[in-house]
Amino acid sequence: LGAAGVLTGRATLYGVLAGGHPGACKALEILRDELARTMQLCGAETLAAIDETMLRMTSP
């Protein structure tokens, strides 16, 4: 919950390698769409509404 951005750098890098600037933009667009869809499925209307009750810890 404390991270501002997780794995966005790697996705952007892969996008750049695959398609330059447009590829990076597309990679970030995909991440944004996935986050929005997940928030909708969880019932979170804002990023601030995401809390630890929406996370499930699995045992190692």
N, C-alpha and C positions, 0 to 999 in steps of 0.2 A: 504493500500500500504506500510505501514511501518513495518509490521510483517515479520519476517524471516521464520517462520513456524507456521502454524495454524492447530490445531487439529491433528498434526502428533503424538503427545504423546499418545493420547487416542487410535488411530488406532493401534499403535505399542503395547500398553498394551493389547488390545483385542487379537491381534495376538499372543502375548506371552502366554496369558491365554488359548487360543485355541490350540496352537501347539508348545509352547516353542520357541526356537530361530528360527527354520524354519518358524513358524507362524508369528513372527515379521517381518522376511525378506519378506514373502509373502504380508503382510499388506502394507509395504513400497513400494513393487513392484506395487501393485494395485494403490496406491496413485500416484506414478510416472507415470504410464500408463495413469491414468485419467487426470493428469496435462498436459501431452504431447498431448493427444487427444483434450483437451479443447483449448490448445494453437494453435493447427492446425486449429480447427474450427474458432478461432478468427483471424487467420492470423498472430499470433505472433511467430516469428522465435526464439526469445530468451526471457529469463525471463525479461531482461531489456526493451523489447519492450512492456511489459504489462503496461498500464497506465490507468488513470482515465477515458479515453474515452471508455474503454472496460467494465467499470462497470456501472451497472444500479441501481440507487437508487430507492427503492420503498417507497411510503408514508406509514407511520405507521397506 
